[in-house]
Amino acid sequence: MKALAKNREVLLGFIVAAIVLAVGIRAPVFLTGESLVNVITDTCFLFMLTLAQMAIILTRGIDLSLAANLALTGMAVALVSRAMPEVPLGLIILLAIVIGAALGSINGALVAYVGIPPIVVTLGTLAIFRGLIFLLAGGQWLTSKDMSEAFLSFPHANLLGVPSLIWIAGLVIAAFWILYRQTQFGRGLYAIGGNPVAARYCGINIPRQQFIVYTIAGAVSGLCGYLWVARYGIAFVDNAQGYELTIIAACVIGGVSIAGGIGTVSGALLGALFLGVIVNALPVINVSPFWQMLISGFVILAAVIVNARSERPIGKLILASARKLERKA
């Protein structure tokens, strides 16, 4: 399985490189350093949210409300900035993370302790969060003129020549890598997705793990909510509308199994990068947004088929071994 995952990631990496080169041949400006940095910067939101969604999918769950959480948190902190422009930026960021985590914990509590299916819970909270945005702002849009200069400047700042968004995404990626690879909690997520019954017998507190991953995903969404609003200078009900499907698509393309228990950080990042390149590259060569949707849809279907086929031989092998044992008996 590890060899398969590595081969898949290598292939996906080659595909991304081939797309970049092909678009670069058609439009050489796409291969400039500034253009490629912009592609990475634009994909930072998807990198962070894909890894957050991956944590939930590993436990056989799903969160359809991540983008709505992002939009609601972004509106909340934008309103704070308008009402109190003197509030320190660090406090704004902390507030965004806390609000996002609180919203995520609602999902976690309903899934883990009430036992409602994740897709039902998060579909409901998606609608609730979107409705709350309208109520908070009274149906108004907030633009850059409503936000303080410090609020808006941070996502556009550079440190050592690298955009701050890339630095933040790098820290989030490193945190998730440590979580998945170096902690007992992270290994427990794979165990829950692989075999919940066995995980329970091994002493893993499944409800607690589920509650925590939804809360973590919410915190990441909250952080992205502030960064999104500050980067684009607008907060309204439809911020990141439909982005939850892009996040799930990045997970699937990157080899994260919807059935749970399978997925790697590198694969998820490559899946996000693939979609980020598609979104940024196709407009450069004047491809219609509708073709972008069509191409993304075909890629998602292909990834699901590959995932299903890669997991099927294990069952066949077990059945074949069982039949051999029956014949010998």
HUPE-V568640 format. One record per pair of residues at least 6 apart in sequence whose C-alpha atoms are under 8 Angstrom apart, sorted by the first residue. I is the first residue (numbers start at 1). J is the second residue. Records with the same first field share a line. If there is no record, write none. Layout:
I: J  J
//
This chain:
4: 310
5: 255  267
8: 255
9: 254  266  267  270
12: 254  270  271  274
13: 270
16: 273  274  277
19: 277
20: 30  31  277  281
21: 31
23: 30  281  282  284  285
24: 30  31
26: 285
27: 284  285
29: 35
30: 36  281  284
39: 276  277  280
40: 166  273  276
41: 163  165  166
42: 276
43: 272  273  276
44: 165  166  169
45: 169  224  228
46: 247  272  276
47: 169  173  268  269  272  273
48: 169  172  173  220
49: 66  217  220  221  247
50: 247  248  250  251  268  269  272
51: 173  176  251  265  268  269
52: 213  216  217  220
53: 62  63  217  247  248  251
54: 251  256  263  268
55: 189  213  217
56: 62  63  210  213  214  217
57: 193  256  257  258  259  260  261
58: 189  190  192  193  256  257  258  259  260  261  262  263
59: 189  190  192  193  210  260  261
60: 192  193  258  259  260  261
61: 118  119  260
62: 118  119  122
63: 118  119  122  123  214
64: 119  122  123  126  244  245
65: 122  123  125  126  129  244
66: 126  217  218  221  244
67: 221  239  240  241  242  243  244
68: 126  127  129  130  239  240  241
69: 100  103  104  126  129  218  221  222  225
70: 100  221  222  223  224  225  226  240
71: 130  133  225  235  236  237  238  239  240
72: 129  130  132  133  225  237
73: 96  99  100  222  225  226
74: 96  222  224  225  226  227  228  229  235
75: 133  136  137  142  225  229  235  236
76: 96  136
77: 92  95  96  226
78: 142  146  147  226  229  235
79: 137  142
81: 87  92  146  147  148  151
82: 146  147  148
85: 147  148
86: 148
89: 150  151
93: 223  226
96: 219  222  223  225  226
97: 218  219  220  221  222  223
98: 219  222
99: 219  222
100: 215  218  219  220  221  222  223
101: 215  216  217  218  219  220  222
102: 215  218  219
103: 215  218
104: 214  215  216  217  218  219
105: 211  212  214  215  218
107: 118  121  122  125  211  214  215
108: 210  211  212  213  214  215
109: 211
110: 116  121
111: 117  118  121  210  211
112: 206  207  208  210  211
113: 207
130: 237  238
131: 237
133: 139  236  237
134: 140  236  237
139: 236  237
140: 236
141: 234  235  236  237
142: 234  235  236
143: 233  234  235
144: 152  230  233  234
151: 230
152: 230  231  233
153: 230  231
154: 164  230
155: 163  164  165  227  230  231
156: 163  164  165  231
157: 163  164
158: 164
165: 227
176: 265
177: 265
179: 185  186
180: 186  187
181: 187
185: 209
188: 199  204  209
189: 209  261
190: 260  261  262
191: 198  199  261
192: 198  199  200  206  260  261
193: 259  260  261  262
194: 260  261  262
196: 206
199: 206
200: 206
229: 235
246: 275
247: 272
249: 271  300
250: 268  269  271  272  274  275
251: 257  267  268  271  272
252: 258  268  271  300  303  304
253: 268  271  299  300  303  304
254: 263  266  267  268  269  270  271  272
255: 262  263  264  267  268  271  303  307
256: 262  263  264  267  268
257: 263  307
275: 296
278: 292
279: 292
282: 288  292
283: 289
//
